[in-house]
Amino acid sequence: MRTTAGIVYKGKLLKEVFEEGIIKAGQWAYAQGFDPKDYITVLLLENGEINHRAIIQVYDYQAGKYILENHYTTCGTFHWPMDKYEEHKAYFTEKYADKRYNVSCWIEY
């Protein structure tokens, strides 16, 4: 799998592409003087689009452990497809709507 990386600066994907991955992309952005609060490094799909990721986690306070951790991505390899995220988020948020559980759902780029 290709691990090309890019940089989203102030919400826009820059044209710079880093074949070496996200560490090189981050080093480059920092060297350019970008404020770390204004940019994030992202993995890119082969067509150059951002490989969005999302996670849904359910923590069971009584058991003291995570009982669910679903990963979603636009590349689909070993993960749920991104288009299932919102549907699953609603389902698990309702299913575990009890003080015994903590449901965290987030998307990162």
C-alpha positions in Angstrom: 0.0 0.0 0.0 1.3 3.4 -0.9 2.0 5.7 2.0 2.2 9.1 0.2 1.5 12.0 2.5 0.2 15.5 2.2 -0.5 18.5 4.3 -3.9 20.1 5.0 -3.1 23.8 5.9 -5.9 25.9 7.2 -8.4 23.4 5.8 -6.9 23.2 2.3 -4.8 20.3 0.9 -1.5 21.7 -0.3 0.0 20.7 -3.6 3.2 19.3 -2.0 3.3 15.5 -1.9 5.7 13.5 0.2 6.5 9.9 -0.9 8.4 9.4 2.3 5.2 9.6 4.4 3.7 11.8 7.1 6.8 12.3 9.2 8.6 14.0 6.3 5.5 16.0 5.5 5.3 17.2 9.1 9.0 18.1 9.2 8.6 20.0 5.9 5.6 22.0 7.2 7.4 22.8 10.5 10.5 23.9 8.6 8.3 26.3 6.5 7.3 28.0 9.7 3.6 26.8 9.6 2.0 26.9 13.0 1.2 23.3 14.1 -2.3 24.5 15.1 -2.9 25.4 11.4 -1.9 22.2 9.7 -2.2 18.4 9.9 -0.4 15.7 7.9 -2.6 13.2 6.1 -2.1 10.0 4.2 -3.2 10.2 0.5 -4.9 7.6 -1.6 -3.4 6.6 -4.9 -5.6 9.1 -6.7 -4.3 11.9 -4.5 -7.4 12.3 -2.3 -7.2 12.3 1.5 -7.5 9.0 3.2 -10.0 10.0 5.8 -10.2 7.9 9.0 -12.8 7.6 11.7 -13.1 5.6 14.9 -16.0 4.6 17.1 -15.1 3.4 20.6 -17.3 2.2 23.4 -15.8 2.0 26.9 -17.5 0.0 29.6 -16.9 1.6 33.0 -18.1 -1.5 34.8 -15.8 -3.9 33.0 -13.0 -1.3 32.9 -12.2 -1.8 29.2 -13.1 -0.9 25.7 -15.8 -3.3 24.4 -15.9 -1.9 20.8 -13.5 -0.2 18.5 -14.5 0.2 14.9 -12.2 1.8 12.4 -13.4 3.4 9.2 -11.4 4.6 6.2 -11.8 5.7 2.6 -9.3 3.1 1.4 -11.3 0.2 3.0 -8.3 -2.1 3.7 -9.1 -4.0 7.0 -11.5 -1.3 8.0 -15.2 -0.4 7.6 -15.9 1.9 4.6 -16.3 5.5 5.5 -19.9 5.6 4.3 -20.9 3.4 7.2 -19.5 5.7 9.8 -22.6 8.0 10.4 -25.0 5.0 10.4 -22.9 3.1 12.9 -22.3 6.2 15.0 -26.1 6.7 15.4 -26.6 3.0 16.1 -23.9 2.6 18.8 -24.7 6.0 20.4 -28.3 4.9 20.9 -27.4 1.3 21.8 -24.9 2.3 24.5 -26.8 5.4 25.8 -26.3 4.4 29.4 -24.0 5.9 32.1 -22.2 2.6 32.2 -20.7 3.3 28.8 -18.8 6.1 27.1 -19.2 6.3 23.4 -16.5 8.3 21.5 -16.8 8.9 17.8 -14.3 11.0 15.9 -12.9 11.7 12.5 -9.4 12.7 11.7 -7.7 13.5 8.4 
